[in-house]
Amino acid sequence: MADKNQAFAVWVTGLPASGKSTIARALVSALAARGLDAALLESDVLRGVLTPHARYDVEEREVFYRQLAYIGVLLTKHGVPVIFDATANRRVYRDDARRQIPGFLEVYVECPLEICMSRDPKGIYQAGHEGKAKIVPGLQEPYEPPVNPDVVVQGASEVPEPAAERIVSTLVEKGFIAR
């Protein structure tokens, strides 16, 4: 069990448009219903602050995910539960956060690339196909799914609220939150 002064962190990962943000928001709500006020660290929002002229290349991603993990470390050390809503296409980015945060849970939102591309709310897959974006995870850049995720959510078929409750149950089982 993590230090009782240190909160937990949940990293919700998956391909772009897999359903990560929907699951992360449902998790924040499920935790709030239990009286826990979790900080939602959304990569899309924080990129505008931390890397306002993002290139999305490997070097910039390494810096960004290191910064994102550091914010999570600071928050959890001060007792604030953290939900990371971030693709983090390379395992090393997520593993770095796991090494630094004792109460860490990895949630993989598994969703076929074809479904993600059909959703494409931000148009990133279309931009990738048109050559306007050259480093889209799942297209030109690899996405490395977790080897042993703590929870797997089926992004194409699972309802977000029950999926969030499964995540909460796992947090309870691991002793990160009280029953």
C-alpha positions in Angstrom: 0.0 0.0 0.0 1.2 3.5 -0.8 2.2 6.0 2.0 -1.1 7.3 3.5 0.1 10.8 2.9 0.7 10.0 -0.8 -2.2 9.7 -3.1 -2.5 7.3 -6.0 -2.3 7.9 -9.8 -4.1 6.2 -12.6 -2.7 6.5 -16.1 -5.4 6.0 -18.8 -3.7 5.1 -22.0 -4.7 4.0 -25.5 -4.7 5.1 -29.0 -6.0 8.6 -29.9 -9.8 8.5 -30.0 -9.9 5.2 -28.2 -12.1 6.6 -25.4 -9.5 7.6 -22.9 -11.0 11.0 -22.1 -14.5 9.6 -21.6 -13.2 6.9 -19.3 -11.0 9.4 -17.4 -13.9 11.8 -16.8 -16.2 8.9 -15.7 -13.4 7.8 -13.3 -13.2 11.4 -11.9 -16.9 11.3 -11.3 -16.8 7.8 -9.7 -14.1 9.0 -7.3 -16.0 12.2 -6.5 -19.0 10.1 -5.5 -16.7 8.5 -2.9 -15.5 11.9 -1.7 -12.2 11.9 -3.5 -11.3 15.0 -5.5 -8.9 13.8 -8.2 -6.9 16.1 -10.4 -7.4 15.2 -14.1 -4.2 15.8 -16.1 -5.3 15.9 -19.7 -2.4 15.9 -22.1 -4.3 18.0 -24.7 -4.8 20.8 -22.2 -1.4 20.6 -20.6 0.4 20.5 -24.0 -0.8 24.0 -24.6 0.8 25.1 -21.4 4.0 23.0 -21.2 4.8 22.9 -24.9 2.7 25.6 -26.6 4.5 25.0 -29.9 4.4 21.2 -29.8 6.2 19.4 -32.6 5.0 16.0 -31.4 8.4 14.5 -32.3 10.2 12.0 -30.1 12.3 14.6 -28.3 9.4 16.9 -27.5 7.3 13.9 -26.4 10.0 12.7 -24.0 10.2 16.2 -22.5 6.4 16.6 -22.3 5.8 13.2 -20.7 8.6 13.7 -18.2 7.0 17.0 -17.2 3.5 15.4 -17.0 4.9 12.6 -14.8 6.6 15.2 -12.6 3.3 17.1 -12.1 1.7 13.8 -11.1 4.5 13.1 -8.6 4.1 16.5 -7.0 0.4 16.2 -6.7 0.4 12.7 -5.3 3.1 13.6 -2.8 0.7 16.3 -1.5 -2.2 13.9 -1.2 -4.0 14.7 -4.4 -5.1 11.7 -6.5 -4.2 12.0 -10.1 -5.8 10.7 -13.3 -3.5 11.0 -16.3 -5.5 11.2 -19.6 -2.7 10.8 -22.1 -1.8 8.5 -25.0 1.9 8.2 -24.0 2.5 6.1 -27.0 5.8 4.6 -25.6 5.7 2.4 -22.5 8.8 4.1 -21.2 6.7 7.3 -20.6 4.2 5.5 -18.4 6.9 3.3 -16.8 8.7 6.5 -15.7 5.6 7.7 -13.9 5.1 4.2 -12.4 8.7 4.2 -11.0 8.1 7.6 -9.3 4.6 7.1 -7.9 4.2 4.3 -5.4 0.4 4.0 -5.8 0.2 3.7 -9.6 -2.4 2.0 -11.7 -2.3 1.6 -15.5 -5.5 1.4 -17.5 -5.4 0.4 -21.1 -8.3 1.5 -23.2 -8.1 -1.1 -26.0 -9.8 -0.1 -29.2 -9.2 -1.2 -32.8 -7.4 1.4 -34.9 -10.2 1.4 -37.5 -12.7 2.4 -34.8 -10.4 5.2 -33.5 -10.0 6.4 -37.1 -13.7 6.4 -37.7 -14.3 8.5 -34.5 -11.3 10.9 -35.1 -12.9 13.9 -33.2 -9.8 16.1 -33.6 -9.0 15.1 -37.2 -5.6 13.8 -36.4 -5.9 10.5 -38.3 -7.2 12.4 -41.3 -4.3 14.8 -41.0 -2.0 11.8 -40.8 -3.4 10.3 -43.9 -3.2 13.6 -45.8 0.5 14.0 -44.8 -0.3 17.1 -42.6 0.7 15.2 -39.5 3.6 12.9 -39.8 3.8 11.4 -36.3 0.4 10.1 -35.3 0.5 7.2 -32.9 -1.0 4.1 -34.5 -0.2 5.4 -38.0 3.4 6.7 -38.5 4.4 6.4 -34.8 4.1 3.1 -32.9 1.8 2.8 -30.0 3.1 0.4 -27.4 0.2 -1.0 -25.4 0.9 -1.9 -21.7 2.4 -5.4 -21.2 0.5 -5.9 -17.9 -2.2 -3.3 -17.5 -4.0 -3.2 -14.2 -7.3 -2.8 -16.0 -8.3 -3.2 -19.6 -11.3 -1.3 -20.9 -12.8 -2.1 -24.3 -13.1 1.3 -25.8 -15.3 0.2 -28.7 -18.0 -1.5 -26.5 -17.8 -0.8 -22.8 -20.0 1.8 -21.1 -17.8 4.3 -19.4 -19.4 4.4 -15.9 -19.2 0.6 -15.3 -15.7 0.6 -16.6 -14.8 3.4 -14.2 -16.4 1.4 -11.3 -14.1 -1.5 -12.3 -11.1 0.8 -12.0 -12.3 2.0 -8.6 -12.7 -1.6 -7.5 -9.1 -2.3 -8.6 -7.9 0.8 -6.6 -9.7 -0.7 -3.5 -8.2 -4.2 -4.1 -4.7 -2.7 -4.3 -5.3 -0.7 -1.1 -5.0 2.7 -2.8 -8.4 3.8 -1.5 -10.6 2.6 1.3 -13.5 0.2 0.8 
